[in-house]
Amino acid sequence: MTVPPAQRSHIRPGIRSLSPYEPIESPQDLAKRLGMPLDHIVKLDANENPYGCSLRVQEALAEFDRYNVYPDAQARRTRERVATYAGVSADNIILSNGSDELLDMILLTTLEVGGEVIVPEPTYGLYRARVELFGGHIVQVPRTESFDLDIDAILAAVSDRTSLIVIANPNNPTGNLATTQQIVRLLHTGALVVVDEAYFEFCGKTIMPLTGEFDNLIVLRTFSTWAGLAGLRFGYGVLPRHISEQIWKVRLQHNVNIAALIAAEVSLDDVDYLYTTIERIRAERGRLIRQLRRQDLLAPCPSQANFLLCRVTRGDAHDIHLRLADRGVMIRSYRDPVLSGYLRISVGRPDDTTRLITALQNISTRI
């Protein structure tokens, strides 16, 4: 009888130590569980544009008939269009399958194993997960009680081991903005500063002009939120030339599919329409804040984005999250101890707000 060789692991130890991604219940699964039509689910958990993409995008994708042909590997035309929109040179633009992929490319290019990445928390959870995946070490710097950046604490954390400082601006999930002066202070450390402006269009404030002054600044943006292209995944980064040249070496060829490239270009042809949806979202954000303040259950924090982080003033956040889900309303809760008493609500259409508020009123009487 043949004796099998001793079992050996084929998995990197660094991967074994990572926590697996735990998906939330999808709207399809929730609708099935509740016996409810899918279009009756109120989805306010992922910061999407509730008005969807431009109708011109849908028409362009329906009319295109060359999906069997690979797109331009350098996406020259799309990069030129994006560069014009962002007010920078196309030579500084890298396109990606969502801005998350671009973060991976940056880490792959710049982060040594054991290198440190400073992240003010709470913030977008992907930063920690991807840094750990690439063998880096997260240096967590707590934000202030009002979730502002603690610049002095960040500066004190910078060392010769610091590879990057990553800032979401506006921050997700808190919705607040860092000032240009704060970002400049970080840039003067000499560390590579990555500013994620995924929600720029909802606040209109950017540090993009600083990319012409500092060669250690990277700005990330996405079309997922403002342009309604979350399902297609299209992001871009504005990088110093000496870094973008190296990114091209690690970037996968054809990393952005042709449908996403078309959708991005056509979205830029219809910016006026998309900005009308942004204005609707801003207006609805104000209405949602007013409605929440009339209750004694959730206290919304100030926000410059298309979502509100709300402090639970009565009851348990996880319990309220589950009760809303049972009523077909999806919002975001957190396991992070700092955020365990908070819920994040994406701004939807007026009807979505009405459904949410009605559900909260019903829940409030039972807590």
N, C-alpha and C positions, 0 to 999 in steps of 0.2 A: 504494500500500500504506500502510495506517495504521500509524504508529509508536507503540507503546504508551508511555505516560508513564513517566518514570524510576521505578524501583521505590522505594517509600518504606515505612518501617516503620510498622505500626499498633500496635506494642507499646511500652508505657512502658519507658524505659531501666532503671528500677528493677526491673521484672519480668525483663528479660533477664538481669540480673546475679544473679538468685536461682538457687540450686541446685534442680533438680526433686526431688520426693519419690520415693524409691526403695523401692517396696513389697517387703516380705519375701515369701518363698514361703508361699502360703496352705496351710492343712491339706488342702484339697481337691487342690491341685496336688501336694503332697508325697505324699498317699495314692496319687494316680494314678502318680506317678513310681516309687514303691516297689511298686506292685501290691498295696497293702494296703487293707483296708476302712477307711473314714473313721473309724469308731468305735474303731479300733485306734491311731490317732494320739494321742499324749500331748501336749496343748497347754499348755505352761508358759511361754509367751513374752509374754503380754499382760496379766497381773495381773487376770484375770477370776475371778469366783466360780465354782468348779468345780461347785457344787451347783445353779447356775441360779437363776432367779427363783422367787418364791412360786408354788405351784400355783394359788392363788387368782387370781393375775394371768393365768395361762393360761386359766382358766375365764371370767374377766370379759371378756377380749378375744374369746373364742369366742362369748360370749353377746351382746355389743354389736352392734347392727344399724343404727347411724346413721353409718357411715363416709362416707356421701355428704354429710354436713353439716359445714360448717366449725366448729371448736371456738370457745369463747369467746376472743376475741382477747386479753383480759386475764387469762384463766385464773384468775379470782378464787377459785373454790373450791379449786383445787389450791394456789394461793399461800397461802391460809389454812392448809391442811393442812401444807404444808411449813414455814410460819412457826411453827406450834405445835410441830412436831418439833424445829426449830432453836432455839426459845426466843426468837424475835424478833418484830417487827411485820411483818405482810404488806406494809406500805407500803415496807419496806426490801428486799423480795424481788423479784428478777428471775429468771424461768425461762428456760432456754435449751436448745438442741438439743445437749446435752452441755456441760460446763463450758468446753470449748475455744471454743465459739461466744461464750460470755460474755466470754472474754478478748479476742476480736476486737472486741466491742462496747465494751469498756473502752478499748482502744487507739484505736479510731475516735473515741471521745468525748474522750479526754484527751491523746493524744500528738500533738504538733506534729511536722511534718517536721523531722528533725534533732535532735529531742529525745532525751534519754538515758534508757535503762532499765537499771537495775543488776540483774544476775542472778548470784547465786553459783553457780559451776559446779564440778563437773558437776551437771547437773539435767535436768529434762524438756526435750528438744530442741525442742519446739514453741515455747517462749517465744522463742528466738532467731529462728526462722523467721517467726513472726507479727510480731514487732517490726520486722524488716527489711522485711517486706511493706508495713507501714504507714509506711515511710520513717523509722523511728527508728534510733537507734544503740545497740547493746548495749555496756554497760560490764561486762566480765567480771571478776568478783572471785573468784579461786580459793578454794575451801574449804581447810580445814586438811588435814593428812595423814590424819586420821581422818574426813574429810568433814564436820566440824562447820563452822558458820558462823564466818568470821573477821570478827567484828563491827567491830573497829577498822579493818580494811581497807575494809569497806563504808562506814563513816562517813567515812573519808578520801576515798572516791570520790564522795560526794554533792557536787553543785555546783548553781549556779543554773540549770543546764541539765537537771537531773534531773527527769524526769516521774514515774517509777514505780520502786519496788523490788519485785521479784517473788520470793517465797519459796514453794517447795513444802514442805509440812509435814504428815506425814513426807515427806522428800525422795525423789523418784524419779530415779535408780535406787538410791540408797544406803540408804534405809530409816530414816535417823536423824531425830531431832526437834530443832528449835530450841526453846529455852525461852521461856516467856512474857516473862521479863526481857529476853531478846535482842530479841524483837519490839517491846517497849515502847521500847527504846533507838532502834530504827529509826523508830518512830512519832514520836518527839520531834524528828526531823529536819524534820518538816513535809512531807516527800515523801509521795506517795500510795503506801501499802504494800498490795500484793495478796498474800494468803496463800492458797495453793491447798491445801485440806484434802481432796483426793480420796480419801485413805486414812484419814480420821479415825476411821471406825467400827472399824478394826482396832487402833487404839491407845487410843481413848477419851479422848484429850487434845486440847483445842481452845483457841483464843484467842477464840472467839465472844463471851464476855462483854465483851471489850474494844471490841466494836462500839458499845456504849452509852457508851463513854468518849471515843473518838477519832473525829473526823469525816474522818480521812484513812486509814481502814482498810476494806478490802474482803476478804471471805472467800468463796472459791469452794468448792463441793462438787459431787459427782456421785452418781447412783444406779447408774452403770455397774459399779462394782467391788463394793461391799457388797451391793447389792440384785439383782445379776445381770441388769441391764438394758443391758449394753453394746451389744447389737444394736438397741435402741430409741432410745438417746441421750436422756438426761434429766439436766440439771444445773441448779444454781441458785446465785445469788450473794446475799450480804447486803451491801448498800451503804449509805453515808450518803445521806440523803434528797436532798441537793443534787446528788448524782451520779446517783442512780437516776432522778430527774426528767429528766435529760438523756439517759440511756440509753434511756428510752422513745421519744425522738425518732428514734433511729437503729435501734432494734430492728425487725426485719422482723415484719409482722403475721402471726399464726399460725406463728411460728417453731418452736413445739413441736407435733407432730402429736397427734391425739386419742388414738391408741393409747398413746403415751408418757405423756400426762396421766393416762389411766386406770390404766396400770401403776404410776405413781408413787403415786397415791392408794391403790390396793389394796395396794401394798407397805407403806405406812404403816399399813394395817389389820392387817398380818401381820408386824409388826416382831419379835415374839417368835420366830417361826419363823426369820426371817432372821438374828437374833442367835445362834440355835443353830448356824447354818452358820458364822458368824464364829468362834464358840468352837471348832468343829471345825477350822477353818483355823488358828487360833492353836495348837491342840494339834499339828496336823500340821507346822506350822512348827518347833516344838520337836523333833519326831521327825526332820524333814529335817536340821536343824542337827546333831543327834547322829550321824545316818548319814553325813553329809558329813565330819564330823570324824574318823571312823574310817578314812577314806581319806587318801591323800597327794596328791590331785589338785586339789581345790577347798577353799579356806578361806573359810567364810561370814563376812560382816561382821554385827554386831548389827543387827537390824531391828525396827521397830515397825509394819511394814506386812505385806501378804500376799505378799511376795517377798523374796528374799535376793540381795544382790550378793556374788559369790564371787570371791576372788582366785585366779587359776590359779597353783598352786605348782609345777607340772611340765607341760611341753609348751606348746603354743600355743593361746590361747583360741579363735581362729577355727577352727583345725583340730578342736578338741574339739567346737565348735558344729556343724560339718559332720558329724563322725562320729556325733554324737547324732541329727542329722536323718536320716542314713542308717539309723538304727535306729528311726525313727518317733517320736523325742522332740524336741519343739520348745522351745528356750530362746532367750534374747536375747544377742547379742554386740554389740560396739561398735567403731566406727571412730575415735571420739574418742581421741587419743593418751593422755589421762589414764586412760581406761577400757579401753584395748586389751588389757590383761592381766586383764580381769575378764569374768565372765558373770553374767547375772541370771536367776534361776529363780523363777517364780511358784509359790506353794504350791498343790498340787492335792489330790486325794483320796489316801488311803493307797495304793491300787493304782498311782496315778501315781508316787508316791514310790518304790515298789518297782521299777517299770519303769525309772525314771531311775537309781536306784542300781545296778541290775543292768547297765544299759548302761554306766555309768561304770566299774564294775569290769572289764567286758570291754575297754573302751578303755584303762584304766590298764595292763593287761598288755601293750599294744601300743605304749606310748609310752616 
